[in-house]
Amino acid sequence: MKILNIIIAIILLGAMSSSAQNMKMGSDTTKKASKGVLRTKPHTHMMNGVEMDDDMMNMDMSKPMMTSQFSLDLPMNRDGSGTSWVPDESPMYAYMIHGKKWMTMIHGNFFARYNNQSGPRGGSKFDVPNMIMGMTQTKVGSNGLFSINTMFSLDPFLVGAAGYPLLYQTGESYQGNKLVDRQHPHDLFAELVVAYTQRVAKDADVSVSFGYPGEPALGPPMFMHRLSSMGNANAPLGHHYQDATHIAFGVTTLGFRYKYIKIEGSTFTGREPDEFRYNFDKLNLDSYSLRLSYNPSKQWALQVSDGWIHSPEEAEPLQNVNRFTASAIHTKMLGNDSYVATTLLYGQNHYSDNGKTQPSILLESNLQLSRVAIYGRYEFVQKDAEELDMHTAFPTNPNFNVHAITLGTNYRLGSAKNTDLTLGIQGTLNVSPSALKTYYGSAPTGFQVYLRINPSMMKMGHDMMNM
């Protein structure tokens, strides 16, 4: 509980500091644009009259502009994974297709890499973690919005059914055994969602969505959709404490937004995907979640959520999980192609079978300076012997505190057809609990070198991102 109180306090301080910053910005709106100060008030989103750069002036403004997938009044930059929010100032790496009635966006990434995890329980592998996401939308009358969201992953082909080596990682199973020290691949069909949003008043709208599969209103944007982890293909060690419900085979979400606050509720299938990554798992709406999202300024996105998940693990069918998360995401543009993005995240699982509550903390940041990026991730996660599939060695099932620090850098080699090719390298230092040093080593390491392919940053004026 002390950790939880600290996290909540940090989030509240962030909100207060952002509100103070917004008050200052409001007092400076009479300054000239040449001094880099916005002319619009915080939390206003203008479609017309916005200052545009040369690229924007060349666009066909007679065509509809793409907004958020879940609101006609919010910028598309706010959309995270599922129905989650990221800061409005977040730049977008995507291809845009302008139609007469439909607007479509496609983004994704492919990491072609060599991954090596040291120690007795480590391993090495050449693989290509990846995802492709498509979003399309059309207006329905003057106040309605219909959208379709999809996500696919070629992990079953390019990573393999048993996943990739990752020390201290746990979650899901393969061939009747728990996946331990490995990250599972994602399903071929990772998201197929239809959504409808109705504007019911000024600055207010109601949205409903159904996904098979989809992502419930639980946790922050999942790691593959956070700018703060853009350079790191590895799933966090706390993935199954924080954002692992992003592929649920059956999700219905109802949300209500007023200005910059949104409350959502979901009912969804609690069982995580099985080892057959090409099919559609059984729909069983046996779990539910609630999430409150708050964007106090264009640079901050805060959320708190709670989920009651029925039998998520196939290897432990009698175990139910209560998952609580709280997060703060900050993004600040430093120039047309430079920014810093940071995520602070707390997630915990409470298990019904043994009554344990196990926490996790993640702090990650990505500094993008034109063609060069420097990024890092710190993780703390508590896992017991049962979770690590070491119950025979530790029959009393003790808890183990695991720490991991990752540092990396990458360089954009070039771009062609609005597509970037980036070369990167990263290393991870794991700190083993004393009881596990015999099995893992004192400080096992991870290393990888990769080539990443992804869409280029969309060439928009900075003001356009604050519509």
N, C-alpha and C positions, 0 to 999 in steps of 0.2 A: 504493500500500500504506500510505503514511503516513495518508492520509485514512481508510482502512478501520480502521487501528489506533485512530485517534481515536474513530471511531464506536463500535467495540466497547468501548473504555474507558469512554465515556459511558454505554453500556448497562449495563456491569458496575457502575459507580458508582451508577446509578439503582437497580439491584437491591439493592445493599448498603444504600443509604439507606432503601429501602422495608422491607427486612428489619429494620433497626434501628427503624424506626417501628412495625412490627408488634410487636416485643418490648416497646416502651414501652406500646403499647395493651394487650398482654396483662397488664401489671402494673397497669393502671388499670381492670380489669373490675369491680372492686367499687364504683366510683363510681356515683352515681345517674344515671338516664337523663336527668334534668332538666339535667344538665351536658353533654349531647350526646355521651356516650361510649358506644360499642357495648357490649352485654353479652355478645356471642358472641365466641369466639376467632377469630383470623384463619383463613381458609380453611375455616370450617365454614359449612354452608348449611342453614338450618332451614326446614322447611315448616310445622311446628307450633310453637306457643309463641312465635312472633315478635310483637313489639310492632307494632300496626297503628294507623293514624290513622282518622279518622272515615270517610273514603271507603272504606278497606279493610273497616271493620266493616259497611258496607252491602252488601258483596259476598256472593254466595251461595257460602259456603265448602264446600258439599256437592259443588260441581262441581270437576273436576280443575284444578290450577294449571298454567300453562304454564311449562315449564323450557327450558333450552337445547335446540336442535334436535338436539344430538348427545350429550346426557348427561342422565340423570334426576337427577343430583346437583349440577348447576350452574345458576345463574340464567340466565334468558333474556337478561339485560342483557349477558352476556359474548359473545353471538354477533355477529360482524362479517359481512363478506361471505364467501360460500363457507363454509369450515370454519374461518376465522380467528377470533382472539379480540380483543376490546377489553376495557378495564377493567370490572370488575363495577359500578363506581360510575357508569357511563355511563347517563344518563337516556334514555328511549325516546320517540320521536315516532311514535305508531302508533294504529290502531284495533284493539281486542280483541274477538273474538267467542267467547263461552263456550258450548260445546256439552256434551252429556252425556258423550261419549267423545272428541270431537275439540276441540282448542283451535286457534284461528286468529288470526293477526295480519297486518295489512295496513299498509304504510307506503310513503312515496314523497314526491316533490316535483315541482313545476312552476315553472320560472323564466321568466316572461314578461318579456322584456328588450329593450333597445337596446344593442348592443355595437359599439364603434368602436375600431379599431386603426389608429394613425397611421403615417405614413411611406410610402415608395414601394412597399413590399410589404404594406401594411396593407389595410384594408377596413372596411366597416360592415354591420350586418345587424340586423333585427328577427327574433327567433326564440324558441323555448320549449324549452330543454333540460329533460329530464324523465326520471323513472323511477317505476315502480310495482312493489312487491314484496309477495308474499304467502307466508306460511309457515303450515303446519298440521301437527299432530302428534297421535298417539294412543299410549297405552301398549299393549304387547303382553305380557301376563302381568304379573308383578311386577318384572321386571328388563329388559324390552325396550322400545324406543321406535322407532316408525316415523314418519318425517316426510317431507313434500313441500315443497320450496322452489321458488318461481317468481319471475322478474323479467321485466318487459316495459318497453320504452321506445317512446314515440311519436316519437322523434327522426326516423325516416324521413319522417314527415309534417310535424312541427313545426320541424325544423331543416333537413332537406334532405339529399340524397344526397352533396353536396360538403362538408357540415359547416359550421362557423362560423369566421370569421377569428380567428386567434390567433398573434401573431408568434412566430417561432422554434419553433413546434410542428411535429413530424414524426411519421410513422407511418401505415401502410396506404396505399392508393392508390385512384384514381378515374379511370375511363375511360382506363386504361393509363398514367397518370401518378402519380408520388408525390404524396401530400398533404403540402404544405409550407406553413407559415404558416397552416395550418388544422387544426382538430380534427375528426376524423371523427365521424359520428353513430354511435350505438350501435344494435344490432340490435333489431328488434321483439321477437323471442324471445331474451332475454338470459340466462335461466336456467330450466331445467326439470330439477329434481334430485329423486331419491328416495334416502332414506338409512335405514339401520337401525343402531341402537346396542344393544349388550348389556352390561349391568353384569356383570362377571366376578368382582368382589370389592369389598370396601369401598374406596371412593375410586378405583376403577379400572374402566374400560370400554373396549370395542373398538367402533369404528364403521366402516362401509363405505358408500360413496355412489357413485352413478352419475349423471352429468349430460349432457344433450344438448339445449342447451349447459350448461356449468357452469364452475366456477372451480377450478383445481388448487391444491395446497398450495404456493404460491409467492408470496412477498411479503406485505405487510401487508394489512389490509382496504382495498379499493380506495377511491379518493378520494370517491365519492358516498356512501359508508357511514361516513365518519369525521366525528365531531362537530367536529373541528378545522377541517374545510373545509366545514361546513354552509352557510355564507353565500356560498361562492364556487362558482359553477356551472362555471367554467373547469377543464378538465383540467390537471394539472401538466405543465410542459414536459418533465419526466422520466417521463411516464406510461409510455412504452414502454421505460423502464429499470427500472421499479418494479412496476407493478400492471396492465399491459395484458393479461395472460392471463386476465382475469376473464370473458371470453366465449370459451370454447374448445368447439368442436363435437365433444364426446366427452371425458369425464373420468371416471376411476375413482380414488377416493381411499380408502386404508386408514389408519386412525389408532388409536393407543393412548394413553390418558390415565391417568396416575397422579397423583392429587391435583391440583396446579396446574401440572403439566408435561405436554405433549403432543408426540408425534412422529408425523409423517404422511409418507406417500409417495403420489405420484400418477403415473399415466400418462395422457397426454392428446394431443389433436391440436395440433400446434405451429403450423400455419398459422392466421394471424389471419383474422377474418371478411372475406369479399369485399365488393364494393360493392353487392351485391344484398341489402338489409337485411331483406327479408321472408321469406327462405327458410331452409332448413337446409343448411349446408355439409356436405361429405363428411367422414365420420368416419374418422380415421386415427391410431390411438394410437401415434405415432412419437416422442413426447417424454416426459420424466419429470422429477420434482422431489422434493425432500425439504425438510421444514420442521420446526424445533423451536420450540415456543411455550412461554412461561413467564410466568405471572402471579404475581409475588411478593407482591402485595397487591391489595386491591380497587381501588386507584387506578392500577395499572400493568399494561401488557400489552407484553411483549417478544417478538420473534421474529427468527430468522435462517433464511434459506432459500437454496437453490441449485437452479437449473433448467437443463436441457439441452434446448433448443428447436430442433426441426428445421424449417428453411425457414419462418420466421414471416412473411416479407414476400413477397407475390405478385410485386412488382416486382423482387425479388432472390432467385429461387428456389434458387440454389446456396449461399446464405449461411445458416449455422447460428449460433445464439447461445447462449452460456453466460451466464445471468443470475444474479447474486448480490444478495441484499438483506439488510439488517438494519434494524430499527426499534424505537423505544420510543414508546409512547403513554401519556400521563398524563391522567387526568380527575379533577377534584375538585369535588364539590358545594359551593357556597357558600351555598345556601339551597334552599327548596322548588322554585324555578324559576330558580335562578342557578347557574352553574358556569363552570369554565375547563377547556378541553380542548386539549392540545398534542400534536403528532406531530413526532418527529425521525426522518428516514428517509434511508438511503443505499441507492443502487441502482447497479449497473454492468452493462454488457454487454461481453462478449468475443466478437469476431466471427471466424468461422473463415476467411473469405476474405482478410482483410488482417492478421489477428493483432492488431488493436487492442483495447485495453481502455479503455472510456470511462465515466467516473463521473458520478454525479448526487447532489446533496444537496438535501433539502427540509426546511424548518422552518416549520411553520404552527401557528397558535393561534387559538382562538375564545373570547372572554370574553363570556358571556351574563349580563346583569344584568337579570333580569325581562324587560321588553319590549324592551330595547336590547341590541344585540350590537356588539362591536368585534372585528374579526378581521384577520389578516395572514398573508402567506406570503412566505418568501424561497426562491429557487431558484437553484441552480448546476447547470449541465449542460454537458457537453462534447460537441459535435457537429462532425463534419468536413464538408468541402465536398460529399462524396457524399451524406451524410445530408440536407443542405440543398438538394440538387439543383442545386449550383453547381459541378460538376466541370469544366465548360467554362471557367469563369472562373478556376478554381484547379486546373489539371491535376495538380499534385503532391499534391492531396487533404490539405491541412493540417487540423489540429484547431483549433476555435474554442471559447473559454470564454465562455459566456453566463450573465449574471446577470439576475435579475428580482425586483422587490419589489412586492408587492401589499398595499394597505391598503383596508379597507372598513368600512362600518357599516350596520346596518339597524335598523328599528323595527317592532315588531308592532302593526299598526293595529287589529286586533281579532280576535275568535274567534267562530265560530258552528258548532254541530253538531260540536264537537271538531276544528275545522279552523281553522288560523291563516292570516291574510293579512298579509304582511310587505313593507314597502317598504325597498329597499336601494340603496346606491350604492358603487362601488369604483373605484379607479384603480391602474394598473400602470406602473411605470417599468422599462424594459428598458435594460441597459447593453450597447451593441454593442461587439464586438471592433474594434480599429482597422481591420483589413482589411475589415470589413463595413460600415463607416460610410457608404460610398458607396451601398450597396444598401439599408440599413435606416434610415440617419440616426444621429446620435450617441447619442441617447437617446429612441428611439421610445416612445410611451406607449399604454396601453390604457385605455378608460373604458367603464363600463356602469352603467345604472340599471335596476332590476328590481322586479317584484312577484312574491313567492314564495308559493305555496299548498302547504301541507303539513299533516299531522295534528298536533294539539296534543300537547304533552308528556303522557304518560300520568300520570294522577292516582294515584300510588302513594305510600305512606308511604316515607320514606327507608330505613327498616329493611327494607322489602320488597325493595329492590334489592340487599340484602346477604344474601338467603336462602342 
